[in-house]
């Protein structure tokens, strides 16, 4: 006879701010840290669904923001030249 108990999970994220879940009793793999939320698998997945609204890795978001700022700054004093 098996004693079925529901596992406790924790929400984890990496340096790129990508989320996942991990069983709470297991040691976290390298590069991942606990986000602070623990509960059932579904509770953790529901939390991730609420907080992880931008799936792009953090490095890509920073690069795109930097490029957007640079483009906006470059257009500040320019005038369009017609041929």
Secondary structure, 3 states (H helix, E strand, C coil): CCCCCCCCEEEEEECCCCEEEEECCCCCCCCEEEEEEEECHHHHHHHHHHHCCCCCCHHHHHHHHHHHHHHHHHCCCCCCCCC
